[in-house]
Amino acid sequence: KAGVTQTPRYLIKTRGQQVTLSCSPISGHRSVSWYQQTPGQGLQFLFEYFSETQRNKGNFPGRFSGRQFSNSRSEMNVSTLELGDSALYLCASSPSQGDRYGYTFGSGTRLTVV
Amino acid sequence: KQEVTQIPAALSVPEGENLVLNCSFTDSAIYNLQWFRQDPGKGLTSLLLIQSSQREQTSGRLNASLDKSSGRSTLYIAASQPGDSATYLCAVTSDRGSTLGRLYFGRGTQLTVWP
């Protein structure tokens, strides 16, 4: 059974550019969440989608956005990149909203902004 | 607001020792608690999931307990090995309406097991 797949694994972007990250959840999982991990702040919640609807949003600026498609695949977009956006971005999926089965994480996308 | 704390922040032990990692959380409105392992630069690997109605879960050399009323969990690692070296993260899943399904993480315990 395939796990959570995140693409690309690594990205280098320039300040001011925008970037789109992709996450394919485990087959049958309807909930997809995104987290940002930095050495200084640890793991911070970005947003969560369930059946194509954003159910939760963390405390990030509007430059961070996401969406979920009918096949549960999700994308997150960051516009006008800043140096501080350099981080490991992790995606997690769950059959529902993490209640009974918890969450399974992908390997992450390492974003470097120069 | 849910806050998750992990103690100690770092631990260095010789191979073969039994270890206890601690996690505490401030809001008992949780679905469950998960322990994860993270190797440098990698994603998170789920180790154990404890439902809020459960007291403990076991997998191989790992045993995790949960005391929801006191907001505490422990991860016990028996007979540690160098391959156990990693960062161990504790996370709770909120069951409050406004934050339903959201994971709250501790900062982790960085474990080094030396031969």
Contacts between the chains, C-beta under 8 A, distances in Angstrom:
chain1	res1	chain2	res2	distance
A	6	B	43	7.8
A	31	B	101	6.4
A	33	B	101	7.4
A	33	B	102	7.5
A	33	B	103	6.9
A	35	B	103	7.5
A	35	B	105	8.0
A	42	B	105	6.2
A	42	B	106	7.9
A	42	B	107	4.9
A	42	B	108	7.3
A	43	B	89	7.3
A	43	B	91	7.9
A	43	B	103	7.9
A	43	B	105	4.2
A	45	B	102	5.5
A	45	B	103	6.7
A	45	B	104	7.8
A	48	B	101	5.8
A	48	B	102	6.4
A	50	B	101	7.3
A	55	B	100	6.8
A	55	B	101	6.6
A	56	B	99	6.1
A	56	B	100	7.0
A	56	B	101	6.5
A	56	B	102	5.2
A	58	B	102	7.9
A	88	B	41	7.4
A	90	B	43	5.9
A	90	B	44	6.7
A	92	B	44	7.8
A	92	B	103	7.3
A	94	B	101	7.5
A	96	B	101	7.8
A	97	B	93	7.9
A	97	B	100	5.7
A	97	B	101	3.0
A	98	B	31	6.3
A	98	B	32	7.4
A	98	B	93	4.4
A	98	B	101	4.8
A	98	B	103	6.8
A	99	B	31	4.3
A	99	B	32	7.0
A	99	B	93	6.8
A	99	B	95	7.0
A	99	B	101	7.3
A	100	B	31	7.8
A	100	B	32	7.9
A	100	B	51	7.3
A	101	B	49	7.4
A	102	B	32	6.0
A	102	B	34	4.9
A	102	B	46	6.2
A	102	B	49	4.1
A	102	B	93	7.1
A	103	B	34	7.0
A	103	B	46	7.3
A	103	B	93	7.6
A	103	B	103	6.3
A	104	B	46	6.4
A	105	B	36	7.4
A	105	B	43	4.8
A	105	B	44	4.1
A	105	B	45	7.6
A	105	B	46	7.4
A	106	B	43	5.5
A	107	B	42	6.2
A	107	B	43	4.1
A	108	B	42	7.2
A	108	B	43	4.7
A	110	B	41	7.1
